[in-house]
Amino acid sequence: MAKTQAQMRLREFSRSLPMSLLKAREAVMSHFRPSLNHFGITEQQWRVLRALTAVETIEIMALAERTFLLPPSLSRILKDLDERGLILRRTSETDLRRGLVSISARGRDLIAKAGADSEAIYLEITERYGAARLERLQDMLRDLETALAAPIESGELPQRGGKKARAAATGRRKTANGKHAP
């Protein structure tokens, strides 16, 4: 029993993957945030505007997925961006329930101005961290995202590591006929 408890001990908080990713994100964003503030936009607004530069028009729900923003938050962001003339909103001609959004000319101008600062910051980050390491990091993050894309089955949550690890952790093993031994 003691071995199982030791195996179940949580890793150091500072070494947890979610915390490591959050700390790295904060380290990166601390360089971009002053520029965004200078241009009067938030990180989330920048994310939305950047996503809109990649498409002609997009449905609001698809935009929420693309920017990892909850629909209520995105709704508030779009309202502000619309009031500032940075985006264009309309409803679908075929389905009035579907909201569509695109970036306006004024929004593109803002992206061009703020984008110049953004690229200068990217250059500084690349210089400090190294181009090859940054490329490797982005590849590794994409690989991690792909590896974790499938949802975790709820039956696997208490004990990780596949059937053998779960059986070992619970003290159960399968017999030759496939049933669990006591």
C-alpha positions in Angstrom: 0.0 0.0 0.0 2.8 2.4 0.8 4.3 1.9 -2.6 1.0 2.8 -4.3 0.7 6.0 -2.2 4.3 6.9 -3.1 3.5 6.4 -6.8 0.4 8.6 -6.4 2.3 11.5 -4.8 1.9 14.7 -6.8 4.9 16.0 -8.6 6.4 19.3 -7.5 4.1 22.2 -8.3 6.8 24.1 -10.1 7.4 21.0 -12.3 3.8 20.4 -13.3 3.2 20.7 -17.1 0.3 23.2 -16.8 2.4 25.5 -14.5 5.5 25.2 -16.8 3.4 26.2 -19.8 1.8 29.1 -17.9 5.1 30.4 -16.8 6.6 30.1 -20.3 3.5 31.9 -21.7 3.8 34.7 -19.1 7.5 35.1 -19.9 6.7 35.5 -23.6 3.7 37.7 -23.1 5.6 40.0 -20.7 7.5 41.2 -23.8 4.4 41.6 -26.0 2.1 43.2 -23.5 3.6 46.7 -23.4 3.3 47.0 -27.2 -0.3 45.9 -27.1 -1.0 48.4 -24.4 0.6 51.1 -26.5 -1.8 50.3 -29.3 -4.8 50.2 -26.9 -5.6 46.5 -27.3 -5.7 43.6 -25.0 -4.1 40.2 -25.5 -7.5 38.7 -26.3 -8.4 41.5 -28.8 -5.0 41.0 -30.5 -5.7 37.2 -30.7 -9.0 37.9 -32.4 -7.7 40.5 -34.8 -4.7 38.2 -35.8 -7.1 35.3 -36.4 -9.3 37.5 -38.6 -6.3 38.5 -40.7 -6.1 34.8 -41.8 -9.6 34.6 -43.1 -12.0 36.6 -45.2 -15.0 36.0 -43.0 -15.6 33.5 -40.2 -18.5 32.4 -38.1 -18.4 33.6 -34.5 -18.4 30.1 -33.0 -15.5 29.0 -35.3 -13.6 32.2 -34.2 -14.2 31.3 -30.6 -12.6 27.8 -31.2 -9.7 29.2 -33.2 -8.8 31.8 -30.6 -9.5 29.6 -27.5 -12.0 32.2 -26.1 -15.3 31.3 -24.5 -18.2 32.6 -26.5 -19.4 35.0 -23.8 -15.9 36.6 -23.6 -15.6 36.7 -27.4 -19.0 38.4 -27.5 -17.8 41.2 -25.3 -14.5 41.5 -27.2 -16.3 41.6 -30.6 -18.7 44.3 -29.2 -15.7 46.5 -28.3 -13.8 45.9 -31.5 -17.0 46.7 -33.5 -17.6 49.9 -31.6 -14.0 50.9 -32.4 -14.5 50.1 -36.1 -11.8 47.4 -36.1 -14.1 44.6 -37.3 -17.3 44.1 -39.4 -20.2 42.1 -38.1 -23.1 40.7 -40.0 -25.5 37.8 -40.1 -25.4 35.0 -42.6 -27.8 35.4 -45.5 -28.7 31.7 -45.4 -29.1 31.4 -41.6 -29.9 34.5 -39.6 -28.8 32.7 -36.4 -25.2 32.6 -37.6 -23.1 35.6 -36.9 -20.2 36.4 -39.2 -17.2 38.6 -38.6 -14.3 40.0 -40.6 -11.6 42.5 -40.0 -12.1 46.0 -41.2 -9.6 48.2 -43.1 -9.1 50.1 -39.8 -8.4 46.8 -38.1 -5.9 45.8 -40.8 -4.1 49.2 -40.3 -3.8 48.5 -36.6 -2.5 45.0 -37.2 0.1 46.5 -39.6 1.3 49.0 -37.1 1.3 46.7 -34.0 2.6 43.9 -36.2 5.8 45.8 -36.8 6.4 45.9 -33.1 5.4 42.3 -32.7 7.9 41.2 -35.3 10.7 43.2 -33.6 9.8 41.4 -30.3 9.9 38.0 -32.1 13.4 38.9 -33.4 14.6 39.7 -29.9 13.1 36.5 -28.5 14.7 34.5 -31.4 18.0 36.2 -30.7 17.9 35.4 -27.0 16.5 31.8 -27.3 18.0 30.8 -30.6 16.2 30.2 -33.9 16.8 26.5 -34.0 15.6 26.0 -30.4 12.5 28.2 -31.0 11.7 26.1 -34.1 12.2 22.9 -32.1 10.0 24.2 -29.3 7.2 25.1 -31.6 7.5 21.6 -33.2 7.4 20.0 -29.8 4.4 22.0 -28.7 2.5 21.0 -31.9 3.5 17.4 -31.2 2.2 17.7 -27.7 -1.1 19.2 -28.9 -1.5 16.4 -31.4 -0.7 13.7 -28.9 -3.2 15.1 -26.4 -5.9 15.9 -29.0 -8.0 12.9 -28.2 -10.1 13.3 -25.0 -9.0 11.3 -21.9 -11.5 8.6 -21.1 -13.1 9.1 -17.7 -12.3 5.5 -16.8 -8.6 6.3 -17.1 -8.6 9.4 -14.8 -7.9 7.9 -11.4 -5.0 5.7 -12.5 -2.9 6.6 -15.5 -0.6 4.7 -17.7 -2.7 2.1 -19.4 -4.3 -1.1 -18.2 -1.2 -2.7 -16.7 -0.4 0.4 -14.7 -4.0 0.8 -13.5 -4.1 -2.9 -12.5 -0.8 -2.5 -10.6 -2.0 0.6 -8.9 -5.3 -1.1 -7.8 -3.6 -4.4 -7.0 -5.8 -6.1 -9.6 -4.4 -8.3 -12.4 -6.1 -10.2 -15.2 -6.2 -13.9 -15.2 -5.7 -16.0 -18.4 -9.5 -15.9 -19.1 -9.4 -12.1 -19.1 -11.2 -11.6 -15.7 -9.7 -9.7 -12.9 -8.1 -11.7 -10.1 -9.0 -10.7 -6.5 
